[in-house]
Amino acid sequence: MNALRKAGLVLGCVLLITGCAVDSPSPAQSRTVTGSVTYRERIALPPSAVVKVRLVDVSRADAPATVIGEQVIKTAGRQVPFAFEIAYDPKRIDERFTYAVQARIEDEDGRLRFISDRHYPVLTRGAGQHVDLVLTAVSAPAHK
Protein backbone atom coordinates (compact mmCIF):
# COMPACT_ATOMS: atom_id res chain seq x y z
CA MET A 1 0.00 0.00 0.00
CA ASN A 2 1.47 3.33 -0.95
CA ALA A 3 1.99 6.18 1.54
CA LEU A 4 -0.76 8.38 0.06
CA ARG A 5 -3.32 5.62 0.38
CA LYS A 6 -2.28 4.92 4.00
CA ALA A 7 -2.58 8.62 4.86
CA GLY A 8 -6.06 8.73 3.32
CA LEU A 9 -7.11 5.66 5.29
CA VAL A 10 -5.81 7.13 8.56
CA LEU A 11 -7.48 10.50 7.85
CA GLY A 12 -10.76 8.75 7.07
CA CYS A 13 -10.65 6.83 10.36
CA VAL A 14 -9.89 10.01 12.30
CA LEU A 15 -12.79 11.85 10.66
CA LEU A 16 -15.13 8.93 11.32
CA ILE A 17 -14.17 8.79 15.00
CA THR A 18 -14.43 12.55 15.56
CA GLY A 19 -17.69 12.70 13.62
CA CYS A 20 -19.22 10.18 16.04
CA ALA A 21 -18.05 12.18 19.04
CA VAL A 22 -19.96 15.28 17.93
CA ASP A 23 -23.35 13.63 18.55
CA SER A 24 -22.88 13.37 22.32
CA PRO A 25 -21.15 16.21 24.13
CA SER A 26 -18.13 15.42 26.22
CA PRO A 27 -18.18 16.57 29.85
CA ALA A 28 -16.06 19.53 28.78
CA GLN A 29 -18.74 20.58 26.27
CA SER A 30 -21.77 20.14 28.55
CA ARG A 31 -23.11 22.66 31.02
CA THR A 32 -25.45 22.27 33.98
CA VAL A 33 -28.55 23.73 35.53
CA THR A 34 -28.55 23.38 39.31
CA GLY A 35 -30.98 23.94 42.12
CA SER A 36 -33.08 22.36 44.81
CA VAL A 37 -36.52 20.80 45.16
CA THR A 38 -38.62 21.18 48.30
CA TYR A 39 -42.23 21.61 49.43
CA ARG A 40 -43.89 23.45 52.33
CA GLU A 41 -46.14 20.70 53.72
CA ARG A 42 -44.91 18.87 56.80
CA ILE A 43 -45.35 15.45 55.22
CA ALA A 44 -42.66 12.77 55.13
CA LEU A 45 -42.02 11.04 51.83
CA PRO A 46 -42.16 7.25 51.67
CA PRO A 47 -38.67 5.66 51.52
CA SER A 48 -39.13 4.66 47.88
CA ALA A 49 -40.26 8.07 46.56
CA VAL A 50 -38.64 9.35 43.36
CA VAL A 51 -37.92 12.97 42.42
CA LYS A 52 -37.90 13.73 38.68
CA VAL A 53 -36.43 17.07 37.59
CA ARG A 54 -36.43 18.16 33.93
CA LEU A 55 -34.93 20.98 31.91
CA VAL A 56 -37.48 21.71 29.19
CA ASP A 57 -38.01 24.01 26.21
CA VAL A 58 -41.36 25.72 26.83
CA SER A 59 -41.20 28.13 23.88
CA ARG A 60 -44.24 26.83 22.03
CA ALA A 61 -47.51 27.27 23.90
CA ASP A 62 -49.38 24.97 21.52
CA ALA A 63 -47.00 22.00 21.88
CA PRO A 64 -45.72 19.76 24.65
CA ALA A 65 -42.46 20.86 26.26
CA THR A 66 -39.33 19.35 24.76
CA VAL A 67 -37.07 17.68 27.33
CA ILE A 68 -33.47 18.92 27.10
CA GLY A 69 -32.15 17.08 30.18
CA GLU A 70 -33.38 15.18 33.22
CA GLN A 71 -32.24 13.93 36.60
CA VAL A 72 -34.06 11.21 38.55
CA ILE A 73 -33.33 11.10 42.28
CA LYS A 74 -34.20 8.01 44.33
CA THR A 75 -34.88 9.41 47.79
CA ALA A 76 -33.97 6.20 49.69
CA GLY A 77 -35.68 7.54 52.80
CA ARG A 78 -34.12 11.01 52.65
CA GLN A 79 -36.38 14.05 52.90
CA VAL A 80 -36.49 17.49 51.25
CA PRO A 81 -34.69 19.53 50.16
CA PHE A 82 -33.08 17.61 47.30
CA ALA A 83 -30.25 19.18 45.30
CA PHE A 84 -30.18 18.54 41.56
CA GLU A 85 -27.78 19.07 38.67
CA ILE A 86 -29.00 18.57 35.11
CA ALA A 87 -26.37 18.35 32.38
CA TYR A 88 -27.30 19.72 28.96
CA ASP A 89 -25.66 20.33 25.60
CA PRO A 90 -25.35 24.11 25.08
CA LYS A 91 -25.77 23.55 21.33
CA ARG A 92 -29.42 22.66 22.04
CA ILE A 93 -30.10 26.08 23.63
CA ASP A 94 -31.39 28.89 21.43
CA GLU A 95 -31.26 32.35 23.02
CA ARG A 96 -34.59 33.20 21.33
CA PHE A 97 -36.40 30.38 23.14
CA THR A 98 -37.67 29.96 26.71
CA TYR A 99 -36.47 27.21 29.04
CA ALA A 100 -37.70 26.12 32.44
CA VAL A 101 -37.16 23.50 35.11
CA GLN A 102 -40.08 21.30 36.12
CA ALA A 103 -40.19 18.73 38.93
CA ARG A 104 -42.44 16.07 40.37
CA ILE A 105 -42.27 13.62 43.23
CA GLU A 106 -43.90 10.21 42.80
CA ASP A 107 -44.38 7.36 45.25
CA GLU A 108 -43.26 3.77 44.59
CA ASP A 109 -46.41 3.04 42.59
CA GLY A 110 -45.83 6.00 40.26
CA ARG A 111 -48.61 8.00 41.95
CA LEU A 112 -47.97 11.75 41.80
CA ARG A 113 -47.45 13.29 45.26
CA PHE A 114 -45.99 16.75 44.51
CA ILE A 115 -45.55 18.84 41.35
CA SER A 116 -44.17 22.21 40.29
CA ASP A 117 -47.20 24.34 39.45
CA ARG A 118 -45.45 27.56 38.51
CA HIS A 119 -42.91 28.61 35.89
CA TYR A 120 -39.22 28.37 36.92
CA PRO A 121 -37.26 29.98 34.04
CA VAL A 122 -33.58 29.26 33.37
CA LEU A 123 -30.80 29.98 30.84
CA THR A 124 -32.30 32.64 28.56
CA ARG A 125 -34.14 35.97 28.77
CA GLY A 126 -32.12 37.06 31.81
CA ALA A 127 -32.65 33.85 33.81
CA GLY A 128 -29.66 32.15 35.43
CA GLN A 129 -28.52 28.55 35.71
CA HIS A 130 -29.72 27.96 39.28
CA VAL A 131 -33.32 27.68 40.50
CA ASP A 132 -34.95 26.58 43.75
CA LEU A 133 -38.32 24.89 43.19
CA VAL A 134 -41.12 24.75 45.75
CA LEU A 135 -43.57 22.00 44.80
CA THR A 136 -47.28 21.79 45.55
CA ALA A 137 -48.98 18.75 47.05
CA VAL A 138 -51.35 16.86 44.79
CA SER A 139 -54.56 15.88 46.54
CA ALA A 140 -55.47 12.20 46.46
CA PRO A 141 -58.54 11.33 44.38
CA ALA A 142 -61.68 10.61 46.38
CA HIS A 143 -62.46 6.91 46.77
CA LYS A 144 -65.97 5.79 45.83
Buried (B, 14 or more C-beta within 10 A) or exposed (E): EEEEEEEEEEEEEEEEEEEEEEEEBEEEEBBBBBBBBBBEEEEEBEEEBBBBBBBBBBBEEEEEBBEBBBBEBEBEEEEBBBEBEBBBBEEBBEEEBBBBBBBBBBBEEEEEBBBBEEEBBBBBEEBEEEBEBBBEBBEEEEEE
